[in-house]
Amino acid sequence: MAACFEEEGNEGFRLRYMNGPNIQWGDKNYGVGSTNRRGMCVLRHIKGSNRLHVYAFNTSEQSLDETITYTELNRSRDTSTSIPLTFGAVKYPDGGYDYYATGWIHWCKIWYQDLGDYNARLLAAWPHEVWRAEYCGTNRYRLGISGTSARAKLTFILNNLLEYGRWMNSSYSNAGGYPATNLREVL
């Protein structure tokens, strides 16, 4: 999907699909992401370092966990390459392209300065969902607060489904009904 990688010599990095989304950094590989779910990945490299910091969100097919995963890849040698950054294929030194990709990159941004660990984590946690809500009435629904029958003063409803699917709870049952689910906390 994205590469600044010299195939002959394993120099640079690439985001590719190999039994799932995978980051290759020199001679190191790290599985990042899910085949069927859109996620967020931030690659952070500090100039002169042999380390690549990988921050990822939404890395599992069926996870309730919405935390950021982090790993540090430390390649065993210095990279020396003049291969350009490409999207959708790997460029070879002879000028040809190979390993064509099909898929979508929904958002990409390149910074030429180190943003630091804190900002990289913030970026990885932002899924870039656009939520549009519509006003649908006054006093239409009762609040879910136990012991009261108060009504919601204003009600807004999203006009599209949420981008990311959510599981009701980790027990895969409806014991306790909606009030006892993890989904209620998320919403």
Helices and strands as residue ranges (DSSP letters): E 2-6, E 11-17, E 21-25, E 28-31, E 40-45, E 51-57, E 69-74, E 86-87, E 90-91, E 97-98, H 116-125, E 133-137, E 155-158, G 178-180, H 182-186
